[in-house]
Structure formats: C-alpha cells, structure tokens
Amino acid sequence: MKTRYRLLFSLLAALATVSAGAAPVWTEGHDYFVLFQPQPTSVPPGKIEVLEVFSYGCPACNLFQPNIELLKKGLPPNAQLAYLPAAFNKAEDWPMYQRAYFAAQALGIADRTHQLMFDAVWKTGELANLDSLHRLKSPQPTIEQAAKAYARWTGVKPEEFLAMANSFSVDGKMRSADEQVMAMQVPGTPCIVVNGRYRIADDITHGPVERLIALVQFLAAKDSAH
C-alpha cells in the first residue's frame, strides 16, 4: 500500500513539474478579445504597438505603474509601448488629465513627466481629484494648475503649455482618443490593447504580471506572423 502511495505521489509531482514548465494556453474570448474594428497604431512601421489605456486620475492605473515598467522590459524587440489617456470618468477630472497628457506629448515632455503626474495626483496631492477621505475635491484641479506643475518639472512656461493644451490639435487628439476608447470597448482602466487588434481581459491585466507579459508576447508574435 505504501509503495502504491509513493508511486501516486511521484506521478502527481511529475505532472505538476510538466504543467509548471508548459507554455500557457491562451483562449480567445476569455484571455483576450479580437476587436471587431482594428484600430490605428501610433508606433513606427514594422513595430507592434502595446497600448495602455489609462488616466492619471485612475487609482488602479497608479498602482499598475510598476507592472507597466516590468511589461516594458519584457516586450519583444519589435514591440513598443504607447499610452492613450481616457476621459470617460468626467466626475473625477479625467478630461483635464487627458488634455494635460496630449499637451505634454505635443511639447515632447510626456515621457519625462509621466510618473511625475501620477505622483502629483496620488502622492503629493498637488493635482489630486480626491481629498484625504477619498471624496471628490471641489473644485477639481485645473489645467492651469497642471501647467504650473509642468513648468516646474520641465521649464516649459505655463503660457506655452496652456496654449498647446487649448489648441485645435489637442482638441482633435482628445476627440480621436474618445472615439478609439469606445471602438476598443474598453471596460475600464488600465486596459492593454496589442497592435490595435487584441484587447487583453481584465483578469489577466490585474493578475500576476508574468501572465500579462506572456500573453502580450504571444499576441505580438501572433500579429508579427501575419
């Protein structure tokens, strides 16, 4: 009897070892979704876009930042990370944060200030949309306040930042972003979309980062083969 138990234990251990080393099996419609309408990408030709739909006003996006950094390091050589600010939560000032991102992007300072904006909302509270009791602040932070923060971080004058933030081109980018978020059927933020074709399921995005990286690598390879 003891020998039988030992054999059974050895078999289960072997199966566990095989399973641990096996590549994950990804299921369309469960782990990821194929977009009905493929979306344009913003990366150079030949590159696979890995897009994070986010908002500086989103607490989950703030907590997700370390995972985004790990994802960036885990991308294949032909893939590139990009960002798309969402604005669908108007009550929590997301349109202002969206405008600020696109202005910073147009001025060439978005990469330098990306983490600083999250910190200004969630660490220092300089541009926070919630108070210490997690209630909506009134008034909400303004684009003028954001311009002063960007000036301190980068030296871009507030009036220059505001001119860009209120420009026709930024207005157009905001409209396009809203349309793209709707077309991708983004259920919430953060949300990862690969090459304008595949939206990753929420439970993967919010689960272990290793699974997220593995799925992004799988989808990038899948689209590279087309």
C-alpha positions as CSV (number, residue, x, y, z in Angstrom):
1,M,0.0,0.0,0.0
2,K,2.8,2.4,0.9
3,T,4.5,1.6,-2.4
4,R,1.3,2.5,-4.2
5,Y,1.1,5.8,-2.4
6,R,4.7,6.6,-3.2
7,L,4.1,5.8,-6.9
8,L,1.0,8.0,-6.9
9,F,2.9,10.9,-5.2
10,S,5.7,10.6,-7.7
11,L,3.2,10.7,-10.7
12,L,1.5,13.8,-9.3
13,A,4.8,15.5,-8.7
14,A,5.9,14.8,-12.3
15,L,2.6,16.1,-13.7
16,A,3.0,19.3,-11.6
17,T,6.5,19.7,-12.9
18,V,5.4,19.3,-16.5
19,S,2.5,21.7,-16.0
20,A,4.7,24.3,-14.4
21,G,7.1,24.2,-17.3
22,A,4.5,24.2,-20.0
23,A,3.7,27.2,-22.1
24,P,0.3,28.7,-21.1
25,V,-2.6,28.1,-23.5
26,W,-4.5,31.3,-24.3
27,T,-8.1,31.4,-25.3
28,E,-9.7,34.0,-27.5
29,G,-12.9,35.3,-25.9
30,H,-11.6,34.5,-22.4
31,D,-8.0,35.7,-22.0
32,Y,-8.1,38.2,-24.9
33,F,-10.6,39.6,-27.3
34,V,-10.2,40.3,-31.0
35,L,-11.5,43.8,-31.8
36,F,-14.3,43.9,-34.3
37,Q,-12.8,47.1,-35.8
38,P,-9.0,47.1,-35.8
39,Q,-7.6,50.5,-34.6
40,P,-4.8,52.6,-36.0
41,T,-1.5,52.5,-34.1
42,S,1.0,55.2,-33.3
43,V,4.3,53.3,-33.5
44,P,6.7,53.3,-36.4
45,P,6.1,50.9,-39.3
46,G,7.2,47.4,-38.5
47,K,6.6,47.8,-34.8
48,I,3.9,46.1,-32.7
49,E,2.1,48.6,-30.5
50,V,1.4,47.6,-26.9
51,L,-1.1,50.3,-25.8
52,E,-2.1,51.1,-22.2
53,V,-5.4,53.0,-21.9
54,F,-5.0,54.9,-18.7
55,S,-5.8,58.0,-16.7
56,Y,-3.7,59.9,-14.2
57,G,-7.0,60.2,-12.2
58,C,-7.4,56.4,-12.0
59,P,-6.2,54.8,-8.7
60,A,-5.8,51.4,-10.4
61,C,-3.6,52.9,-13.1
62,N,-1.4,54.4,-10.4
63,L,-1.0,51.0,-8.7
64,F,-0.3,49.4,-12.1
65,Q,2.7,51.6,-12.8
66,P,5.3,49.1,-11.5
67,N,3.7,46.4,-13.7
68,I,3.9,48.7,-16.8
69,E,7.6,49.1,-16.2
70,L,8.1,45.3,-16.0
71,L,5.9,44.9,-19.1
72,K,8.0,47.4,-21.0
73,K,11.2,45.5,-20.1
74,G,9.5,42.2,-21.2
75,L,8.5,43.4,-24.6
76,P,10.0,41.6,-27.7
77,P,12.4,43.8,-29.7
78,N,9.7,44.5,-32.4
79,A,7.2,45.8,-29.9
80,Q,6.8,49.3,-28.4
81,L,4.8,50.6,-25.5
82,A,2.4,53.5,-26.1
83,Y,-0.2,55.3,-24.0
84,L,-3.8,56.5,-24.6
85,P,-5.4,58.7,-21.9
86,A,-9.1,58.0,-21.3
87,A,-11.6,60.7,-20.3
88,F,-14.8,58.8,-19.7
89,N,-14.8,59.5,-15.9
90,K,-15.7,63.2,-16.1
91,A,-16.7,63.5,-12.5
92,E,-13.1,62.7,-11.4
93,D,-11.5,65.2,-13.8
94,W,-10.2,62.7,-16.4
95,P,-10.8,65.1,-19.3
96,M,-8.3,67.6,-17.7
97,Y,-5.7,64.8,-17.2
98,Q,-6.2,63.7,-20.8
99,R,-5.7,67.3,-22.1
100,A,-2.6,67.6,-20.0
101,Y,-1.1,64.4,-21.4
102,F,-1.7,65.4,-25.0
103,A,-0.3,68.8,-24.4
104,A,2.8,67.3,-22.8
105,Q,3.1,64.8,-25.7
106,A,2.9,67.6,-28.3
107,L,5.6,69.5,-26.4
108,G,7.9,66.5,-26.2
109,I,7.9,66.2,-22.4
110,A,5.3,63.4,-21.8
111,D,7.9,60.7,-21.2
112,R,9.8,62.8,-18.6
113,T,6.6,63.8,-16.8
114,H,4.5,60.6,-16.9
115,Q,5.4,59.3,-13.5
116,L,5.5,62.9,-12.1
117,M,1.9,63.3,-13.0
118,F,0.9,60.1,-11.2
119,D,2.9,61.3,-8.2
120,A,1.2,64.8,-8.3
121,V,-2.2,63.1,-8.1
122,W,-1.6,60.2,-5.7
123,K,1.5,61.1,-3.6
124,T,1.9,64.8,-3.2
125,G,-1.8,65.6,-3.8
126,E,-0.9,68.7,-5.9
127,L,-3.2,67.6,-8.7
128,A,-5.4,65.2,-6.7
129,N,-9.0,64.7,-7.7
130,L,-9.9,63.2,-4.3
131,D,-9.3,64.5,-0.8
132,S,-7.8,62.6,2.1
133,L,-11.2,61.0,2.8
134,H,-11.5,59.8,-0.8
135,R,-14.2,62.3,-1.5
136,L,-14.3,64.3,-4.8
137,K,-12.5,67.6,-4.4
138,S,-14.3,70.8,-5.1
139,P,-13.1,72.5,-7.2
140,Q,-11.3,69.9,-9.2
141,P,-7.7,70.6,-10.3
142,T,-7.5,72.8,-13.4
143,I,-5.3,72.7,-16.5
144,E,-3.8,76.0,-15.2
145,Q,-2.6,74.2,-12.1
146,A,-1.2,71.4,-14.2
147,A,0.6,73.9,-16.4
148,K,2.4,75.3,-13.4
149,A,3.4,71.8,-12.3
150,Y,4.8,71.0,-15.8
151,A,6.7,74.4,-15.8
152,R,8.4,73.4,-12.5
153,W,9.3,70.0,-13.8
154,T,10.5,70.9,-17.3
155,G,10.9,74.7,-17.6
156,V,8.1,74.9,-20.2
157,K,6.4,78.2,-19.5
158,P,2.8,77.9,-18.2
159,E,1.5,80.1,-21.0
160,E,3.2,77.9,-23.6
161,F,1.8,74.8,-22.1
162,L,-1.7,76.3,-21.9
163,A,-1.5,77.5,-25.5
164,M,-0.8,73.9,-26.6
165,A,-3.4,72.4,-24.2
166,N,-6.1,74.6,-25.6
167,S,-5.1,74.3,-29.2
168,F,-7.1,72.8,-32.0
169,S,-4.7,69.9,-32.4
170,V,-5.1,68.8,-28.8
171,D,-8.8,69.1,-29.1
172,G,-8.7,66.8,-32.1
173,K,-6.5,64.3,-30.3
174,M,-9.0,64.2,-27.4
175,R,-11.9,63.6,-29.7
176,S,-9.9,60.8,-31.5
177,A,-8.9,59.2,-28.2
178,D,-12.5,59.2,-27.0
179,E,-13.6,57.5,-30.3
180,Q,-10.8,55.0,-30.1
181,V,-11.6,54.1,-26.4
182,M,-15.2,53.5,-27.5
183,A,-14.3,51.5,-30.5
184,M,-12.0,49.2,-28.5
185,Q,-14.9,48.7,-26.0
186,V,-12.5,49.5,-23.1
187,P,-14.3,48.2,-19.9
188,G,-12.1,50.2,-17.5
189,T,-8.6,51.3,-16.9
190,P,-5.9,50.2,-17.0
191,C,-6.5,48.3,-20.2
192,I,-3.9,46.8,-22.6
193,V,-4.5,46.5,-26.3
194,V,-2.0,44.9,-28.6
195,N,-1.4,46.3,-32.1
196,G,-4.9,47.8,-32.3
197,R,-6.3,44.3,-32.7
198,Y,-6.4,42.4,-29.3
199,R,-7.8,43.7,-26.0
200,I,-6.5,41.8,-23.0
201,A,-9.0,40.6,-20.5
202,D,-9.2,42.4,-17.2
203,D,-8.4,39.4,-15.0
204,I,-5.1,39.0,-17.0
205,T,-4.3,42.7,-16.7
206,H,-4.9,42.8,-13.0
207,G,-3.4,39.4,-12.3
208,P,0.2,38.3,-12.0
209,V,2.4,40.4,-14.2
210,E,4.2,37.3,-15.5
211,R,1.0,36.1,-17.2
212,L,0.3,39.5,-18.6
213,I,3.8,39.7,-20.1
214,A,3.5,36.1,-21.5
215,L,0.2,36.9,-23.2
216,V,1.5,40.2,-24.7
217,Q,4.5,38.3,-26.1
218,F,2.1,35.7,-27.5
219,L,-0.1,38.3,-29.2
220,A,2.8,40.2,-30.5
221,A,4.2,37.1,-32.1
222,K,0.8,36.2,-33.4
223,D,0.5,39.5,-35.2
224,S,4.1,39.5,-36.4
225,A,3.3,36.3,-38.2
226,H,0.6,37.9,-40.3
